[in-house]
Amino acid sequence: MATRTDEAQLTEMRQQALRLDLPEIERRLHDVVHLASGRIETTVLIKPLTAEMRAKRFADLGFVADPSVFVIPRYRLTAQTPYQSAPEAWLDAFDGTYSAGPGVERIWWRLPSSFATEFMAGCNFSFQQGTPGPSVISLNFEAFPYQGLSGVVVIDIGSQRTEIEIDTPVARTVDIGFVHAGGDYPLTMVFFRQD
């Protein structure tokens, strides 16, 4: 029989195993994307941004975002909670080698150093019952390119695309602002492409 201490130790070992062969994060960045205009502003993070700072970064791009969406999101999907019933939303991860097991609050892919298609691995987010007006999707991720290589994290929201260049080990928060017409949100797809 496993005790709580045994479970905590196992969780810690799983988390450490995922990071054993990864290089140190070289930069922590925050990207703000105005989806309609295609404008992206990136800043290096020294400390976490407040909700007000994130909303101001959107305002600087000409997009109005209510700071409360960064405090209490309407939808929150994670590796441990890939589905919520109200309002209904779900996360599908596919291809690559990914793990979202007990104690691992992340989904990860270990891609080969080269691959033929941009749709090889990634995840889809589906959101139902969206209210009309300004909307924000926030993604948090870490990326570790092979030494000397670079790539792109591609984010499609419906027919609109955002591309985030990756050239060093990095932790990123990407806030994407767009105006939603109401009803179900367009499918959001996140996948990888080599440069």
Summary of the structure (lengths in Angstrom):
residues: 195
radius of gyration: 17.5
end to end distance: 49.4
largest distance: 57.3
contacts: 513
relative contact order: 0.20
helix: 15%
strand: 38%
